[in-house]
Amino acid sequence: MSQRVQIRFGQQVRQLRLAAEMTQEDLAHRCGLFRTYMSRIETGQANPTLTMIQAIADSLAVPIPALFDFAEAAKGTAGQTGS
């Protein structure tokens, strides 16, 4: 279950990074990380600390909840069936 959250979190970070027109290298540098660790976050292979989540949000100029908007998107599609 937690792996799934990590993957979805990483996908959200990637979407926000791309919307901000940043490379992984740019975002990693702003967060004080190696690009390889940022890649691991985006692919759900790393579990960032709260401090790192704050650094990512600050670097993307978004509030922390924006990094977790995937939960709302999933709720909106849960239970829907095709016609």
N, C-alpha and C positions, 0 to 999 in steps of 0.2 A: 504493500500500500504506500509506504513512504517513498519508494522508488518512483512510483507514478507521480507523486506530488513534486518530486525533484525534477522529473522530466517536464512536467507542465510549467513549473517555475522557470526552468531554463528556456523553454520555448517563449515564455512571456518576456524574459530578459532580452532574448534575441530580437523579438518583434519590436520592442521599445528601442533597442540599440539601432536597428535598421531605420526605424522612423526618425531617429535623431541623426541619421546619416553618419554613424560612427563605425569604425572597424572594431574587431575584437581587440586589436592592439591599442586603439584609442581608449576604449573603455577600460581595459586592464590597466593602462598607464594612469588614468584618472583615479582608479581605485587602489593603486599601489600593488597591483598583482602582476604575475607573469601571464602572458597571453594564453599559455597552455592551460592554466588554471581557469581562466575565463571560459575557454572552450569546454572544459570539463563541467563547469556550471551550466552552460547552455545546452549541453547534451545530457544533463541529469546524472552525470557520473560523480559530481561533487555535491556536498551538502554544506552550503555557506553558513557561517555564523550570523548571529543577529547584527554584529558590528559590520560584517561584510555586506549584508542586505542593506543596511543604512548607507554604506559607501556607494553601493550600486545605485540606489535610489537618488542619492545626492548627485552622483556623476551623470545620471540621465535626466536630472532636474524634474523628477516626478516624486509624488508622495509614496511612501512605502506601500500603501494599499494598492497602488497601480501595478506593483509587481505581482500581486495576487489576484488580479481581475479575472484570471482564468477560471476561478471558482464560480463566479457569477455567470460567465459564459456557459459553463457546463450545466449549471442549474437551469438555464434558459432552454437548453436543448434536451434535457433529461425528460424522458417520458413521451417525447413527441414521436409520432408514427407517420410514415409516409402515406399519401393518399393513393 
